[in-house]
Amino acid sequence: MTGVSVPPKKSRYHCDICGERIGAMSEREHKMTAHPEVMAVQRANRRLYLIRYFPVMSVAIVFAGVSVLLHQWWARFGLLAGIYAMFGILLLFGVRAWRREKPVRLGVDARCLVCSARMAGRDLEQHISTAHPDVASASKRSGWLMTPALLCLLVYMLGLMGLWVLDLLPGIGPPIFVLLIFGPAYGWAAIVAVVGVVLGRRYLKQA
């Protein structure tokens, strides 16, 4: 009796650079082999962070710690300024790193997740808008919902952190504060994951 060969199950995981199907555990190996130019930019960004941004962030951390240890009237303001400075430095680095990496990503040969057509990454958005308008429309709608929600979440977290550090929220201890800070963040992340799964199953099942 001859056995019937069963085709291997395709991975649902895609490379975020070229769109190829890869194993979830082989992502780094794939990127090192297929996208050395992108990995080189990421290494350069990490060096930039260690040389320029990390020292400045360390100063902000030390300033926040010293402000608390001195127990002066301005201690809470110093702590809050240090915390906000750390967030600002991370945001500045993230924007600069993406600006350095994005042009390299756009030059990579990428695969459309809907029809598997291959093209330069810079042409992918226009291809999806033209050949797959339903997917483009769904992506835009989700973007219009997710992006403002993320901005509101960041403003909420930073504002709540400021009010708590300045002791303007009486009766709220550390456990409740942590719940108020991270609860909405985890909720937003869960919504993003659900939207991604729904869009993937509805539109990308041909990929």
C-alpha positions in Angstrom: 0.0 0.0 0.0 1.5 3.3 -1.1 1.3 6.3 1.1 -0.2 9.5 -0.1 2.2 12.4 0.3 0.8 15.4 2.1 2.1 18.7 1.0 3.7 20.6 3.8 1.6 23.3 5.5 2.5 26.7 4.4 3.7 29.1 7.0 1.5 32.1 7.7 4.5 34.2 8.7 5.8 36.7 6.1 9.0 38.7 5.9 8.1 42.3 6.7 10.7 43.5 4.1 9.9 41.4 1.0 6.7 39.6 1.8 8.1 36.1 1.3 6.7 33.2 3.4 9.3 32.2 6.0 9.3 30.2 9.2 8.8 32.2 12.3 12.0 30.9 13.7 14.1 31.6 10.6 13.4 35.3 10.3 16.8 36.5 11.2 18.6 34.0 8.9 16.3 34.9 6.0 17.0 38.6 6.5 20.7 38.2 6.8 20.8 36.2 3.6 18.2 37.9 1.5 18.4 41.5 2.7 22.0 42.3 3.8 21.6 46.0 2.8 18.6 46.5 5.1 20.4 44.7 8.0 23.5 46.9 7.4 21.3 50.0 7.8 19.8 48.5 11.0 23.3 47.8 12.4 24.3 51.4 11.5 21.2 52.7 13.4 22.1 50.7 16.4 25.6 52.1 16.4 24.1 55.6 16.0 21.9 55.0 19.0 24.7 53.8 21.2 27.0 56.7 20.2 24.6 59.6 20.2 21.3 58.9 21.7 22.1 56.5 24.6 24.5 58.9 26.3 21.9 61.7 26.2 19.2 59.3 27.5 21.6 58.3 30.3 21.9 61.9 31.3 18.1 62.2 31.4 17.9 59.1 33.6 20.5 60.4 36.0 18.8 63.7 36.2 15.5 62.1 37.0 17.1 59.9 39.7 19.1 62.8 41.2 15.9 64.9 41.3 14.2 62.3 43.5 17.2 61.8 45.8 17.6 65.5 46.5 14.1 65.8 47.9 13.8 69.4 46.9 10.6 71.2 46.0 11.3 70.7 42.3 12.0 67.0 42.7 8.8 65.9 41.1 9.2 68.3 38.2 12.7 67.1 37.7 11.6 63.5 37.6 8.8 64.2 35.2 11.2 66.2 32.9 13.6 63.3 32.9 10.9 60.8 32.0 9.5 63.0 29.2 13.1 63.6 27.9 13.6 59.8 27.6 10.4 59.4 25.6 11.4 62.4 23.4 14.8 60.9 22.7 13.4 57.5 21.8 10.9 59.1 19.5 13.5 61.3 17.8 15.8 58.2 17.3 12.9 56.1 16.0 12.0 58.8 13.4 15.6 59.2 12.3 16.3 55.5 12.1 13.2 54.9 10.0 14.1 57.7 7.6 17.5 56.0 7.1 16.0 52.6 6.6 12.9 53.3 4.5 14.7 54.2 1.2 16.6 51.0 1.4 13.5 48.9 2.0 11.7 50.6 -1.0 14.5 49.3 -3.3 14.1 45.7 -2.2 12.3 43.3 -4.6 9.0 42.6 -2.8 6.1 40.2 -3.3 2.4 41.3 -3.2 0.7 39.4 -0.4 -2.5 39.2 -2.4 -1.5 38.0 -5.8 2.2 37.1 -5.3 3.3 39.5 -8.1 6.9 40.7 -7.7 8.1 44.3 -8.0 10.2 46.9 -6.3 9.0 47.8 -2.8 8.4 51.5 -3.9 5.8 50.2 -6.5 4.0 47.9 -4.1 1.6 50.5 -2.7 0.5 51.8 -6.1 0.1 48.1 -7.3 -2.2 47.3 -4.4 -4.3 50.5 -5.0 -4.7 49.7 -8.7 -5.0 45.9 -8.7 -6.6 45.3 -5.3 -8.7 48.3 -4.4 -10.7 46.4 -1.8 -7.5 45.6 0.1 -6.2 49.1 -0.2 -9.6 50.5 1.1 -9.6 48.1 4.0 -6.0 49.0 4.9 -6.8 52.7 4.8 -9.9 52.3 7.0 -7.9 50.4 9.6 -5.1 53.0 9.4 -7.6 55.8 10.0 -8.8 54.0 13.1 -5.5 52.8 14.5 -3.3 55.8 14.0 -5.5 58.3 15.9 -6.1 55.7 18.6 -2.3 55.3 19.0 -1.7 59.0 19.3 -4.6 59.4 21.8 -3.1 56.5 23.8 0.3 58.1 23.9 -1.1 61.4 25.0 -3.2 59.6 27.7 -0.2 57.7 29.0 2.1 60.7 29.2 -0.6 62.9 30.7 -1.6 60.3 33.3 2.1 59.8 34.1 2.6 63.5 34.6 -0.5 63.8 36.9 0.6 60.9 39.0 4.2 62.0 39.3 3.0 65.5 40.4 0.8 63.9 43.0 -2.4 65.3 41.4 -4.2 61.9 41.5 -4.8 61.3 45.3 -5.8 57.8 46.3 -4.2 56.1 43.3 -1.4 53.8 44.4 1.3 52.2 42.2 -0.8 49.0 41.4 -3.8 51.0 40.1 -1.5 53.4 38.3 0.3 50.6 36.5 -3.1 49.1 35.5 -4.4 52.5 34.2 -1.2 52.9 32.2 -0.7 49.5 30.7 -4.3 48.3 30.5 -5.3 50.5 27.6 -2.0 49.8 25.9 -2.5 46.1 26.0 -6.1 46.6 24.8 -4.9 48.6 21.8 -2.3 46.0 21.0 -5.0 43.3 21.1 -7.3 45.3 18.8 -4.4 45.7 16.3 -3.7 42.0 16.4 -7.4 41.1 15.8 -7.6 43.6 12.9 -4.5 42.1 11.4 -5.8 38.6 11.6 -9.2 39.5 10.2 -7.6 41.4 7.2 -5.2 38.6 6.6 -7.8 35.9 6.5 -10.2 37.9 4.4 -7.8 39.3 1.8 -4.5 37.6 1.9 -5.6 33.9 1.8 -4.3 33.7 -1.8 -0.8 34.8 -0.8 
